[in-house]
């Protein structure tokens, strides 16, 4: 599953919900104390488990249903697949009214704090069913967005989007660049100097999203907000990231692209020799650029500071269980079966989605060579970075911050605005919006 943002329809519903939340009761307990009690006998849990998924995320869930129903013969899974915005809208409306809620539904990492912040009693604390005893089984970076103020665990970790550098192996060879020699950002730019001799820029920089800025910020162990929830857009590291990307544009290393079509064109035409993107973009290569099989490789992110991290993440999701679910125990059993076994993680990887379950990362689905990338074990490279990904904070104001960052970075990389003053203005704008 790729990095996703909430569509206009879902935003409108969420805004309306926020405006009326003081006048309506949020979802509280399910009214069925037994249903929210610890599961003492999983085989005794019965009934239908209604799962709501968005298109593109349903493959791994659908694949595990037969095995789940065999393991739990008293449970039957009903999987409904709709558009992404429809999932977000139905969850928001259902949590507001306390009715028509699924037993299991996906929520992206960017949306988790918005959901739990708007509806603090809307989701089951899955520690009730023992998820806290399994917390160490998933990547540490997955937990901040799913953890409540009182250490509740509101979601079972799903996929991750570890980030690396895809590079044109043929162009690197032609330019005399050894990918293994690229350890630091300066090394990366030095490779860009050689590519420029071929008339090729180093990497594309999209002004339609914040992915490269936020990825580099996380690589430095930071996010839009501090651990205490304070706005962090004007931190030294944030300004350094913005400055670094502006200099890349000014130095002719970065090709500005306006949208996904522009990105695909830049890759297909050979205008750029590399791309900084998450693991899930490997599927886009194989779908959109099949004719370029064998021309691409992958290398670990370069350090942004001496001895610094070479790991970051973009995107990912969770499965959550609404508190007003008609079958919360069954929902939890399905969520942990679908996301918490090595077999299910292998299935996810075979379908192009990288599980955050640590035990799975040594499995063949993660370690086998990938023909498209010249036989390189690219998924192993991505998976090996996951333990080093910083666990950065998210808040319910993520969406507001993200749009402000996109606007600020456009000013910096397109209009050549001063990075320091622009990010300070962005921070002030965000503080004003959220009342800090």
C-alpha positions as CSV (number, residue, x, y, z in Angstrom):
1,X,0.0,0.0,0.0
2,X,1.3,3.4,-0.9
3,X,1.5,6.6,1.0
4,X,-2.0,8.0,0.9
5,X,-3.7,11.3,1.9
6,X,-7.3,11.8,2.8
7,X,-9.4,13.0,-0.1
8,X,-11.7,16.0,-0.2
9,X,-14.8,14.1,0.6
10,X,-13.3,12.5,3.7
11,X,-11.9,15.8,4.8
12,X,-15.3,17.5,4.6
13,X,-16.9,14.8,6.7
14,X,-14.1,14.9,9.3
15,X,-14.4,18.7,9.5
16,X,-18.2,18.4,10.0
17,X,-17.6,15.8,12.6
18,X,-15.1,18.0,14.5
19,X,-17.6,20.8,14.5
20,X,-20.4,18.7,16.0
21,X,-18.4,16.5,18.3
22,X,-19.2,18.7,21.3
23,X,-22.9,18.1,20.7
24,X,-22.8,14.4,20.1
25,X,-21.5,11.5,22.1
26,X,-18.4,9.7,20.8
27,X,-18.3,6.0,20.6
28,X,-17.8,4.7,24.0
29,X,-17.7,1.1,25.1
30,X,-19.6,-1.4,23.0
31,X,-22.1,-1.9,25.7
32,X,-21.1,-5.6,25.7
33,X,-18.6,-6.0,28.5
34,X,-18.0,-9.7,27.6
35,X,-17.1,-8.7,24.1
36,X,-14.3,-6.4,25.4
37,X,-13.0,-8.8,28.0
38,X,-9.7,-10.7,27.5
39,X,-10.0,-13.6,25.1
40,X,-9.6,-16.7,27.3
41,X,-10.6,-19.3,24.6
42,X,-10.0,-18.1,21.0
43,X,-11.7,-21.1,19.6
44,X,-14.9,-20.2,21.4
45,X,-15.2,-16.8,19.7
46,X,-17.9,-17.0,17.1
47,X,-19.9,-15.0,14.5
48,X,-19.2,-12.9,11.5
49,X,-16.1,-10.6,11.3
50,X,-17.0,-7.7,9.0
51,X,-13.8,-6.2,7.4
52,X,-13.8,-2.9,5.5
53,X,-10.8,-2.3,3.2
54,X,-9.9,0.2,0.5
55,X,-9.1,-0.9,-3.0
56,X,-5.5,-1.9,-3.3
57,X,-5.2,-2.9,0.3
58,X,-7.5,-5.8,0.2
59,X,-5.3,-8.4,-1.5
60,X,-3.4,-9.6,1.6
61,X,-6.5,-9.6,3.7
62,X,-8.5,-11.6,1.1
63,X,-5.6,-14.1,0.8
64,X,-5.6,-15.1,4.5
65,X,-9.3,-15.6,4.9
66,X,-9.4,-19.3,4.1
67,X,-6.6,-20.1,6.6
68,X,-8.2,-17.9,9.2
69,X,-11.6,-19.6,8.9
70,X,-9.8,-23.0,9.1
71,X,-8.0,-21.9,12.3
72,X,-11.2,-20.4,13.8
73,X,-14.1,-22.5,12.4
74,X,-16.7,-20.6,14.4
75,X,-15.8,-17.3,12.7
76,X,-16.8,-16.2,9.2
77,X,-15.1,-13.2,7.5
78,X,-17.1,-10.8,5.3
79,X,-14.6,-8.6,3.4
80,X,-16.0,-5.4,1.8
81,X,-13.8,-3.4,-0.5
82,X,-14.6,0.3,-1.4
83,X,-12.6,3.4,-2.4
84,X,-10.1,4.9,0.0
85,X,-12.1,8.0,0.7
86,X,-15.2,5.9,1.3
87,X,-13.4,3.9,4.0
88,X,-12.4,7.1,5.8
89,X,-15.8,8.6,5.4
90,X,-17.7,5.6,6.7
91,X,-15.3,5.2,9.7
92,X,-15.7,8.9,10.6
93,X,-19.5,8.8,10.3
94,X,-19.8,5.5,12.1
95,X,-17.7,6.6,15.0
96,X,-19.8,9.7,15.3
97,X,-23.1,7.9,15.3
98,X,-21.9,4.7,17.0
99,X,-23.6,2.6,14.3
100,X,-22.9,0.7,11.1
101,X,-19.3,0.1,12.0
102,X,-17.1,-2.8,10.7
103,X,-15.3,-5.1,13.1
104,X,-12.0,-4.4,11.4
105,X,-10.9,-1.4,9.3
106,X,-7.6,0.0,7.9
107,X,-6.3,3.4,9.0
108,X,-3.1,5.0,7.6
109,X,-0.3,6.1,9.8
110,X,-1.0,9.8,8.9
111,X,-4.7,9.4,10.0
112,X,-4.4,7.4,13.2
113,X,-3.9,10.3,15.6
114,X,-6.8,12.2,13.8
115,X,-9.1,9.3,14.5
116,X,-8.0,8.7,18.1
117,X,-7.9,12.4,18.8
118,X,-11.4,13.1,17.5
119,X,-12.9,9.9,18.9
120,X,-10.8,9.1,22.1
121,X,-13.1,6.3,23.0
122,X,-13.9,5.2,19.4
123,X,-11.4,2.4,19.1
124,X,-10.7,-0.7,21.2
125,X,-7.5,-0.6,23.2
126,X,-6.1,-3.8,21.9
127,X,-4.1,-4.3,25.0
128,X,-7.4,-5.6,26.4
129,X,-6.9,-8.6,24.1
130,X,-3.1,-9.0,24.8
131,X,-1.5,-6.9,22.0
132,X,0.8,-5.2,24.5
133,X,2.4,-8.6,25.2
134,X,3.3,-8.9,21.5
135,X,4.4,-5.3,21.0
136,X,8.1,-6.2,20.4
137,X,7.2,-8.3,17.4
138,X,6.6,-5.3,15.2
139,X,9.0,-2.5,14.2
140,X,9.4,0.1,16.9
141,X,8.7,2.9,14.4
142,X,5.1,1.7,14.0
143,X,4.0,2.3,17.5
144,X,3.9,6.1,18.1
145,X,1.0,6.8,15.8
146,X,-1.0,3.9,17.3
147,X,-0.3,4.6,21.0
148,X,-2.7,6.6,23.1
149,X,-1.8,9.1,25.8
150,X,-2.2,6.4,28.5
151,X,-0.2,3.8,26.4
152,X,-3.3,2.3,24.8
153,X,-2.6,0.3,21.7
154,X,-5.2,1.2,19.1
155,X,-4.0,-0.6,16.0
156,X,-2.2,-3.7,14.8
157,X,0.7,-2.6,12.7
158,X,0.3,-3.4,9.0
159,X,2.8,-2.4,6.3
160,X,5.8,0.0,6.2
161,X,7.4,2.1,3.6
162,X,11.2,2.0,4.2
163,X,12.9,4.5,1.9
164,X,16.0,3.9,-0.3
165,X,17.5,5.2,-3.5
166,X,16.5,3.5,-6.8
167,X,19.2,4.1,-9.4
168,X,19.7,3.6,-13.1
169,X,22.3,0.8,-13.0
170,X,23.1,1.3,-16.7
171,X,23.6,5.1,-16.4
172,X,25.7,4.7,-13.2
173,X,27.9,2.2,-15.1
174,X,28.2,4.6,-18.1
175,X,29.1,7.5,-15.8
176,X,31.6,5.4,-13.8
177,X,29.7,5.5,-10.6
178,X,30.1,2.7,-8.0
179,X,26.8,2.6,-6.0
180,X,28.6,1.1,-3.1
181,X,30.7,4.2,-2.8
182,X,27.7,6.3,-2.0
183,X,27.6,6.6,1.8
184,X,27.0,10.3,2.5
185,X,24.8,13.0,0.8
186,X,28.0,14.6,-0.6
187,X,28.9,11.2,-2.1
188,X,25.4,11.2,-3.7
189,X,25.9,14.7,-5.1
190,X,29.3,13.6,-6.5
191,X,27.5,10.9,-8.4
192,X,25.2,13.6,-9.6
193,X,28.1,15.6,-11.0
194,X,29.1,12.6,-13.1
195,X,25.5,12.1,-14.3
196,X,25.3,15.8,-15.3
197,X,28.2,15.1,-17.7
198,X,25.7,12.8,-19.5
199,X,23.0,15.4,-19.4
200,X,21.1,13.6,-16.7
201,X,19.9,15.0,-13.4
202,X,20.4,13.1,-10.2
203,X,16.8,12.8,-8.8
204,X,13.3,14.1,-9.3
205,X,11.7,16.4,-6.6
206,X,8.0,16.4,-6.6
207,X,6.2,19.6,-5.5
208,X,2.9,17.8,-5.2
209,X,3.7,16.2,-1.9
210,X,6.1,16.5,1.1
211,X,7.6,13.0,0.8
212,X,11.3,13.9,0.3
213,X,11.2,16.7,3.0
214,X,9.4,14.5,5.6
215,X,11.6,11.5,4.7
216,X,14.8,13.4,5.4
217,X,13.4,14.9,8.5
218,X,12.6,11.4,9.9
219,X,16.0,10.3,8.9
220,X,17.3,12.9,11.3
221,X,15.0,11.6,14.0
222,X,12.4,14.3,13.8
223,X,8.9,15.0,12.6
224,X,6.5,17.9,12.1
225,X,6.0,17.9,15.8
226,X,8.1,17.2,18.9
227,X,7.5,14.4,21.3
228,X,5.4,16.7,23.4
229,X,3.3,17.8,20.4
230,X,4.9,21.2,19.8
231,X,5.3,22.4,16.2
232,X,8.8,21.5,14.9
233,X,8.8,23.0,11.4
234,X,11.3,25.7,12.4
235,X,13.8,23.4,14.1
236,X,17.5,23.5,13.0
237,X,17.1,20.1,11.3
238,X,13.9,21.1,9.5
239,X,15.6,24.2,8.1
240,X,18.6,22.2,7.2
241,X,16.5,19.7,5.2
242,X,14.8,22.6,3.3
243,X,18.1,24.2,2.6
244,X,19.6,20.9,1.4
245,X,16.8,20.4,-1.1
246,X,16.9,24.0,-2.3
247,X,20.7,23.7,-3.0
248,X,20.1,20.4,-4.9
249,X,17.7,22.3,-7.2
250,X,20.0,25.3,-7.5
251,X,23.0,23.0,-8.3
252,X,21.1,21.3,-11.1
253,X,20.9,18.0,-9.3
254,X,17.1,17.9,-8.9
255,X,14.4,17.8,-11.6
256,X,11.2,19.5,-10.4
257,X,8.1,17.4,-11.2
258,X,4.5,18.5,-10.7
259,X,2.6,15.2,-10.3
260,X,2.8,11.4,-10.7
261,X,2.6,11.6,-14.5
262,X,5.6,14.0,-14.5
263,X,7.5,11.6,-12.3
264,X,6.9,8.7,-14.6
265,X,7.9,10.7,-17.6
266,X,11.2,11.8,-15.9
267,X,12.0,8.2,-15.1
268,X,11.0,6.8,-18.5
269,X,12.8,9.4,-20.5
270,X,16.1,9.1,-18.7
271,X,15.9,12.7,-17.4
272,X,17.0,11.5,-14.0
273,X,19.4,8.8,-12.9
274,X,17.9,7.9,-9.5
275,X,14.8,8.3,-7.3
276,X,14.4,8.5,-3.5
277,X,11.3,6.5,-2.7
278,X,9.8,3.9,-0.4
279,X,9.7,0.1,-1.1
280,X,6.2,0.3,-2.3
281,X,7.3,2.2,-5.4
282,X,9.0,-1.0,-6.6
283,X,5.6,-2.1,-7.7
284,X,5.1,1.1,-9.7
285,X,8.3,0.4,-11.6
286,X,7.2,-3.0,-12.6
287,X,3.7,-1.9,-13.5
288,X,4.4,1.4,-15.2
289,X,7.9,0.8,-16.6
290,X,8.1,-2.9,-17.5
291,X,10.3,-2.1,-20.5
292,X,13.0,-0.9,-18.1
293,X,13.5,-4.2,-16.3
294,X,17.1,-4.8,-15.5
295,X,18.0,-1.1,-15.7
296,X,17.4,-0.3,-12.1
297,X,19.1,-1.1,-8.8
298,X,18.6,0.0,-5.2
299,X,21.0,1.4,-2.7
300,X,20.6,2.4,1.0
301,X,19.9,6.1,1.7
302,X,23.0,8.3,2.1
303,X,23.8,9.8,5.5
304,X,22.6,13.4,5.9
305,X,25.1,14.0,8.7
306,X,28.4,12.3,9.6
307,X,27.6,8.9,11.1
308,X,23.9,9.5,10.8
309,X,21.0,7.2,10.1
310,X,20.5,5.8,6.6
311,X,16.9,4.8,7.3
312,X,13.5,6.5,6.9
313,X,9.9,5.6,6.2
314,X,7.0,6.9,4.2
315,X,3.5,5.6,4.6
316,X,2.0,2.5,6.2
317,X,-1.2,1.5,7.9
318,X,-2.9,-0.3,10.8
319,X,-5.9,-2.5,11.3
320,X,-8.2,-1.2,14.1
321,X,-11.2,-2.5,15.8
322,X,-14.0,0.1,16.5
323,X,-15.3,0.0,20.1
324,X,-18.9,-0.3,18.8
325,X,-18.0,-3.3,16.7
326,X,-20.5,-6.1,16.9
327,X,-17.6,-8.6,17.2
328,X,-14.5,-6.9,18.7
329,X,-12.9,-10.2,19.8
330,X,-13.4,-11.7,16.3
331,X,-12.0,-8.5,14.8
332,X,-8.9,-8.7,16.9
333,X,-8.3,-12.3,16.1
334,X,-8.6,-11.5,12.4
335,X,-6.3,-8.5,12.6
336,X,-3.6,-10.3,14.4
337,X,-3.9,-13.4,12.2
338,X,-3.7,-11.2,9.0
339,X,-0.8,-9.1,10.2
340,X,0.9,-11.0,13.0
341,X,2.1,-14.3,11.4
342,X,5.1,-15.0,9.2
343,X,2.9,-16.7,6.7
344,X,0.7,-13.7,6.3
345,X,3.7,-11.4,6.1
346,X,5.1,-13.6,3.2
347,X,1.8,-13.3,1.5
348,X,1.8,-9.5,1.9
349,X,5.3,-9.3,0.4
350,X,4.4,-11.5,-2.5
351,X,1.6,-9.1,-3.2
352,X,3.9,-6.1,-3.0
353,X,3.4,-4.9,0.5
354,X,6.2,-5.0,3.2
355,X,5.0,-6.2,6.6
356,X,6.3,-4.5,9.7
357,X,6.5,-7.9,11.5
358,X,10.2,-8.2,12.3
359,X,10.3,-12.1,12.3
360,X,9.3,-12.2,8.7
361,X,12.2,-10.2,7.3
362,X,14.5,-13.2,7.0
363,X,11.9,-15.2,5.0
364,X,12.3,-16.1,1.4
365,X,9.7,-13.6,0.2
366,X,12.0,-10.8,1.6
367,X,15.4,-12.3,0.7
368,X,14.9,-13.7,-2.8
369,X,16.4,-12.0,-5.9
370,X,14.1,-9.7,-7.9
371,X,14.4,-10.2,-11.6
372,X,13.2,-6.6,-12.4
373,X,16.1,-5.2,-10.4
374,X,18.7,-7.3,-12.1
375,X,18.5,-10.1,-9.6
376,X,19.3,-7.8,-6.6
377,X,17.8,-8.8,-3.3
378,X,16.1,-5.4,-3.0
379,X,13.4,-6.3,-0.5
380,X,16.1,-7.5,1.9
381,X,17.9,-4.2,1.5
382,X,14.7,-2.3,2.4
383,X,13.8,-4.7,5.3
384,X,17.3,-4.4,6.8
385,X,16.8,-0.7,7.3
386,X,13.5,-1.1,9.3
387,X,15.1,-1.6,12.8
388,X,16.9,1.7,12.3
389,X,13.9,3.8,11.3
390,X,13.3,6.5,14.0
391,X,10.0,6.2,15.9
392,X,8.9,9.8,15.4
393,X,5.7,11.4,16.8
394,X,2.4,12.0,15.0
395,X,-0.4,14.2,16.1
396,X,-4.0,14.8,15.1
397,X,-2.8,17.9,13.3
398,X,-0.7,16.0,10.8
399,X,-2.8,16.9,7.8
400,X,-2.7,20.6,8.5
401,X,1.1,20.5,9.0
402,X,1.6,18.5,5.8
403,X,-0.3,21.0,3.6
404,X,1.7,23.9,5.1
405,X,4.9,22.0,4.4
406,X,4.0,21.4,0.8
407,X,3.2,25.1,0.3
408,X,6.5,26.1,2.1
409,X,8.6,23.7,0.1
410,X,7.1,25.0,-3.2
411,X,8.2,28.5,-2.2
412,X,11.7,27.2,-1.3
413,X,12.5,25.0,-4.3
414,X,10.4,26.7,-7.0
415,X,10.5,30.4,-6.1
416,X,13.9,30.3,-4.4
417,X,12.6,31.7,-1.1
418,X,14.9,31.8,1.9
419,X,14.5,28.4,3.7
420,X,15.0,29.7,7.2
421,X,12.4,32.5,7.1
422,X,10.0,30.4,5.1
423,X,10.0,27.5,7.5
424,X,9.7,29.9,10.4
425,X,6.7,31.4,8.7
426,X,5.3,28.0,8.1
427,X,5.7,27.1,11.8
428,X,4.0,30.3,12.9
429,X,1.1,29.6,10.5
430,X,0.7,26.1,11.9
431,X,0.9,27.3,15.5
432,X,-1.8,29.8,14.7
433,X,-4.1,27.2,13.1
434,X,-3.9,24.7,15.9
435,X,-3.7,27.2,18.8
436,X,-0.2,26.8,20.1
